[in-house]
Amino acid sequence: MVVLVLVAAFVGLTQLYTDVLWYDQLGYLSVFVTENVTKIVIFVVAAVLVAALMFASLFLAYRSRPITAESIVDDNLRRYQEALEPVRKIVMVVVPVLFGLFAASTAMTQWDTVLLFLNQEPFGQEDPQFGLDIGFYVFTLPFLRFLIGFLVSAILLAGVAGILMHYVYGGIRITERGLSTTRASRVHLGVLAALFLLLQAANFWLDRYSTLQSTSGTWTGALYTDVNAVIPTKAILAAAALIVAILFAVASFIGRWRLPVIGTAMLLVVAVVAGGIYPWIVQRFQVTPTEQALESQYIQRNIDLTRSAYGLDEADVMPYDATTETEQGALRQDTETTSNIRLLDPNVVSAAFSQLQQFRPYYQFPDTLNVDRYEIDGEVQDTVIATRELNPDQNQGWFNQHVVYTHGYGVVAAYGNRVEVDGKPQFMQSGIPSRGVISDDYEPRIYFGENSPLYSIVGGAEGDEPLELDRPQTAGDEAGDAKTTFAGNGGPSIGNFFNRLAYGIKFQSSDMLLSDAVRPESQILYDRDPRERIEKVAPYLTVDGAPYPAIIDGQVQWIVDAYTTSDAFPYSTPSVLQEATQDTQTAQGAAAALPPERVNYIRNSVKATVNAYDGTVNLYAWDDQDPVLKAWQNVFPNTLQPYSEMSAELMAHVRYPQDMFKVQRELLNRYHVTDAGSFYQNDDVWSVPNDPTQDSDVALPPYYLSMRMPGEEEANFSLTTSFIPQQSETGNTRNVMYGYLSANSDAGTGEDGVKSDEYGTLRLLELPRSSVVPGPGQAQNLFNSDTDVSTELNLLRQGASEVINGNLLTLPAGGGMLYVQPVYVQSSGDAAYPTLRRVLVGFGEEVGFAPTLEEALDEVFQGDSGAQTSTGAGVDDAEAGTPDGAGGDGAQPPAGGGSLEDALSDANQAIQESEAALQEGDWSAYGEAQQRLQDAIERALEADGVAPEAEGEPAPEEPAEQPAG
């Protein structure tokens, strides 16, 4: 047994030791120490307090036991005493210690509550009921609730222990006449009862303030009944409990219990009547008949403080009387928007990135890519970007998994608003070695990312043989695949035997101890996911679910947004983060889901970066006015840098965070209404539309794109979303546009440490409630039901191809709402990938469908939209028919095959003739018409560059192999 205990203790110590090494190497050891020392202190104090109170209660009860004749003692009690006496001293120590440890393990989970209370900062904003600073509710009230709740539990445990000891040793006896007690037991239990009631008085008093956080009513916060009935009665109950506590304390010494007993009975009656019945009467007979008038000011409090808590109070609201009528030249004033329309869907083109840029099976790209922007030749270009990371599942054997294949290689980026003439992504950064207009000279190795191995053994001394595969060989490399040795400081040292043993235990690996690949200068890299690293070094933050990479100052950096939150902001309506941020991207695993945490205050207080090469974590205090962040900075000084330390290049890639935007838009469904009367009537509730490109009832994700909002002087990189009327369960609600929200995501100013004043500005376009502007779902239905569109799409589907609808972008342009959707075609076969083939455009009831964005816009706007689009915003049908055209299906249009329009016209004519022949019963004519229809379908497929009998495609050409040596 001793050996097992020692082994278990050693294993536990190795876990602690490796954690210390990890935090120390990263430079955040103070976080680990502060958090754990705080937990230990709370644990010790809580355990000692509970154990001491219980022990004192047991000891006093035993010491004051009555000395009576054996004939008076009950036989059962005598047996209890005889059984207990040999182990009494042990029991009196062990039982309190066990209960103390149990209570302390619960108390230590409140370490953050204690630290925030001790390091709190004022909000500078008062609540509308008591006039207290909001910081009292966020920092002080939760701590007082925790403290009083813990003390109540401790007093109850001590009381129960005292009662049992008094009973066993005769201090409390049940006789035929009733309950008999000694004076010592009365004093003992009377004092404990007084302390319990004193704590209850404090609880009643704090209940007054907690009404401002109540969610029991129709609206969050103290409403009319709370203010006029609950708060006064809680004050009365607090005073009554205090008086009864004093009566118990006095009675315990004078031995007269009539008054405290009467007082306790009265307290219970008052608690039932004043605390329950009276508020119900007020609510039922005074409030309900005139609810709107009486609740108006409290609803207004809820509106104002909810908007303040979620950062909605400074949103710019603009009426937007959107038109549905099209006219020539309508988009002439929207050049900055139309030239930046993103045709490359990051949710679709991952397969194209993989086929064209993966090069080796041990690399992979994420299923959903990221959207960022880069300045190229003086112009900001929206970019679809991803890192080429390892695919750990492709590697077998411990040596390969943890020593050879240690990192990914390079960033791959493509223009968002243009493609190659055959529909493939037009890359601006690609290849191995990585080259492009973004950078030809940056550190391309990706040791830290979203798909890294569990751990890797890297590094070595100068002159050691390189063991890590660096990248595939390319033309000009004569020594085969390039090898490398990690040269950064990315993980704890694993060179000495004890560290190897500790990490061997941590990862349950004997190979780590036996392999000669672990050298004296070796390091171990683990916990490599950017989100995971931020969560560990800043345990007080909630981390956004979508980190994204950027090439910054010659390094690949993961940029991660993080939030400070609270659930204690007065009058603010709570949100469940997991539910509020759920959309098709989280449902498909493209973005990590947030925890099911209930909050009613959120700030994007921290921007963090994780270096993809050495894992360095930098935390920047982005919202330096956030009181919650200020409090945490008091707790963990020197762990956050001011945002003034951010470089201009890093600032240029900061964007508005998705998850916070999703929470805000969920609240705006109701809280776009700022008038209490309209809010009460609930007659203007919105919904976030479901994603019409997916066959599920999941919300449409917000989209990043560069555009100019109405009323703005210039375009900016924005995060956008749409609103439609609240949808009923019957599904008969109109799917029309009611609102459109954008968040300015441009933080950069070109100067180090200076962020744009416009960053984070929320702009809400409100459409008239009589709006007939189609919502996203209706726009998608218009696309799907358009005869020409459906005919061509059906023709494409009849070949060995799959038609994929890209993201449906919504843009305020031309005085209305413009919808743009890229359409991709992917052939069958293992090596197939989607390529852009058509662009769908919608405005009002008009639909355009063409190979290029410009042509589609012109179709909608009477032949001339006036729009300026990017070069390459679409495909060339002739070029799209090359061997790599439709996702590499190998089809080429035959000579004299005719145009696509001619083939479609012939197909329509053949369909009409078939129907006519069928009605007349002329089977010969029907057969001929069907033959012409089949011929037209084949010609249409050929003209569109899709082979009817395609069998797949060859894999993209890999870099040329070179002979080893």
Secondary structure, DSSP 8 states (H G I E B T S, - for coil): -HHHHHHHHHHHHHHHHHHHHHHHHHT-HHHHHHHHHHHHHHHHHHHHHHHHHHHHHHHHHHHT-----TTTS-HHHHHHHHHHGGGHHHHHHHHHHHHHHHHHHHHGGGHHHHHHHHT----S-B-TTT--BHHIIIIIHHHHHHHHHHHHHHHHHHHHHHHHHHHHTTSEEEETTEEEE-HHHHHHHHHHHHHHHHHHHHHHHHHHHHGGG--SSSSSS--HHIIIIIHHHHHHHHHHHHHHHHHHHHHHHH---HHHHHHHHHHHHHHHIIIIIHHHHIIIIIIGGGHHHHHHHHHHHHHHHHHHHTT-TT-EEEE---B----TTTTGGGHHHHTT---S-TTTTHHHHHHHH--STTEE--SS-EEEEEEETTEEEEEEEEE-EE-GGG--SHHIIIII---EE-EEEEEEEEE-TTSSEEEEEETTTTEESS-SSSB-EESSSTT--SEEEE---TT----EEEE---TT--SSSEEE---S--S-B--SHHHHHHHHHHTT-SHHHH-TTS-TT-EEEE---HHHHHHHH-TTSEE-S--EEEEETTEEEEEEEEEEEES--TT---EEHHHHT-SHHHHTTSS------EESEEEEEEEEEEETTT--EEEEESSTT-HHHHHHHHHSTTSSEEGGGS-HHHHHH----HHHHHHHHHHHHHHT---HHHHHHT---EE--B-TTSSSS-B---EEEEE--TT-SS-EEEEEEEEEE---TTS-S--B--EEEEEE---B-SSTT-B-TTTT-EEEEE--TT---B-HHHHHHHHHH-HHHHHHHHHHHHSSEEEEE---EEEEETTEEEEEEEEEEEESSTT---EEEEEEEEETTEEEEESBHHHHHHHHTTT-------TTSB--HHHHTSTTTTSS------TT---HHHHHHHHHHHHHHHHHHHHHT-HHHHHHHHHHHHHHHHHHHHHTT--TT----------------
